[in-house]
Every structure is written in C-alpha cells, then in structure tokens.
Amino acid sequence: HALKHLIGSSGINAEYGEIKKMFDQFCEIDESNDYRLCAEEICTCLKKIGKPVPKRIVQEQIRKFDVRQSGVLEFDEFLNFLRNLDKSGDAGGEASGKTSTVCSIQ
C-alpha cells in the first residue's frame, strides 16, 4: 500500500490510522486533486477553520518543508509540516492548532 510506504519514509512515528486520517485531511485540502498543496489551498484551509494566515507566511513555511523544492507540499512534506505545528503550536507564529485539528475542514 502506497500510504504505508510514505509513512515508513516520512520519519513520522504514528499509527497507520492517524496517518490515514491526516491523508484524508490532506485530500480535502487539495482542491486541485494533484496530491500537492499550494499556498492558496493551505490559506483557504486555515481561513475555513478560523485561523487565517497571510499567504507570505504560508509560502515561507512551504519553503521550509518543501524538500523537493517544488513550491508545494507533497504528503510526506505535509506530515513534517504538521509535526512542526504540533511541536511549536503555530504556523509562522500567526496561527495555532494541533495536528489532529489543524486542517480539519468541517
């Protein structure tokens, strides 16, 4: 299963069910359905959950976690982004949230 392979290569220690939940959230955010999150998609998500973040801050965070330097976050990079949010409690100091709720779109 591709998701299990991503979990193993991401360096994230989490249960499969938790990763599956994050993947489902990732797919909800991914409005373009290309399995990559751009700054606009992340900004839209954060705005929907009441934690708007300026696009420039989101772009800075993408650059920080975009190991492939593609300008977007792929799922494994997104996991590292969420892990950082869990540790720091914010996205660039202007929004806060936990991994389990940061991108839950209701």
C-alpha positions as CSV (number, residue, x, y, z in Angstrom):
1,H,0.0,0.0,0.0
2,A,1.5,3.4,-1.1
3,L,0.3,5.1,2.1
4,K,2.2,2.6,4.3
5,H,5.3,3.2,2.2
6,L,5.0,7.0,2.7
7,I,4.6,6.5,6.4
8,G,7.8,4.5,6.6
9,S,9.8,7.0,4.6
10,S,8.5,10.1,6.3
11,G,10.3,9.8,9.6
12,I,7.0,10.3,11.4
13,N,6.2,7.9,14.2
14,A,2.5,7.5,14.2
15,E,-0.2,4.8,13.9
16,Y,-1.5,3.9,10.5
17,G,-5.0,5.1,11.4
18,E,-3.7,8.5,12.4
19,I,-1.7,8.8,9.2
20,K,-4.7,7.7,7.2
21,K,-6.8,10.5,8.9
22,M,-4.1,13.0,8.0
23,F,-4.1,11.8,4.4
24,D,-7.8,12.2,4.2
25,Q,-7.5,15.7,5.5
26,F,-4.7,16.4,3.0
27,C,-7.0,15.2,0.2
28,E,-9.8,17.5,1.5
29,I,-7.4,20.5,1.4
30,D,-6.1,19.5,-2.1
31,E,-8.7,21.3,-4.1
32,S,-6.8,20.7,-7.4
33,N,-6.6,16.9,-6.7
34,D,-3.0,16.8,-7.7
35,Y,-1.8,15.4,-4.3
36,R,0.2,18.6,-3.7
37,L,-0.7,21.5,-1.5
38,C,0.0,25.0,-2.7
39,A,-0.1,28.2,-0.6
40,E,-3.6,29.1,-1.7
41,E,-5.0,25.7,-0.7
42,I,-3.4,25.9,2.8
43,C,-4.5,29.5,3.3
44,T,-8.1,28.6,2.3
45,C,-8.0,25.7,4.8
46,L,-6.7,27.8,7.6
47,K,-9.2,30.5,6.9
48,K,-12.1,28.0,6.9
49,I,-11.1,26.8,10.4
50,G,-10.9,30.4,11.7
51,K,-7.1,30.7,11.7
52,P,-6.2,32.9,8.7
53,V,-2.5,33.2,8.0
54,P,-1.1,35.6,5.4
55,K,-0.1,34.0,2.2
56,R,3.6,35.1,2.6
57,I,3.8,33.2,5.9
58,V,2.4,30.1,4.4
59,Q,4.8,30.4,1.5
60,E,7.7,30.7,4.0
61,Q,6.5,27.6,5.7
62,I,6.2,25.7,2.4
63,R,9.8,26.7,1.5
64,K,10.9,25.4,4.9
65,F,9.3,22.0,4.5
66,D,9.5,21.6,0.7
67,V,12.5,19.2,0.5
68,R,12.0,18.7,-3.3
69,Q,11.9,22.5,-3.9
70,S,8.8,22.1,-6.0
71,G,7.0,25.1,-4.4
72,V,4.2,22.9,-3.0
73,L,3.9,20.4,-0.1
74,E,3.5,16.7,-1.0
75,F,2.0,14.4,1.6
76,D,5.3,13.4,3.3
77,E,6.3,17.1,3.5
78,F,2.9,18.0,4.8
79,L,3.4,15.4,7.6
80,N,6.6,17.1,8.6
81,F,4.8,20.5,8.4
82,L,2.1,19.2,10.8
83,R,4.7,17.6,13.1
84,N,6.3,21.0,13.4
85,L,2.9,22.6,14.1
86,D,2.4,20.1,16.9
87,K,5.7,21.0,18.4
88,S,5.5,24.7,18.0
89,G,1.8,25.2,18.2
90,D,1.8,27.6,15.3
91,A,2.3,28.3,11.6
92,G,4.8,31.0,11.5
93,G,3.7,32.5,14.8
94,E,0.4,33.7,13.4
95,A,-1.9,30.7,13.8
96,S,-2.1,27.9,16.2
97,G,-3.6,24.4,16.2
98,K,-2.9,20.7,16.9
99,T,-2.1,18.1,14.3
100,S,-5.4,16.5,14.6
101,T,-7.4,19.6,14.0
102,V,-5.2,22.0,12.1
103,C,-6.7,21.1,8.7
104,S,-10.0,19.5,9.6
105,I,-12.5,21.1,7.3
106,Q,-15.9,20.8,8.7
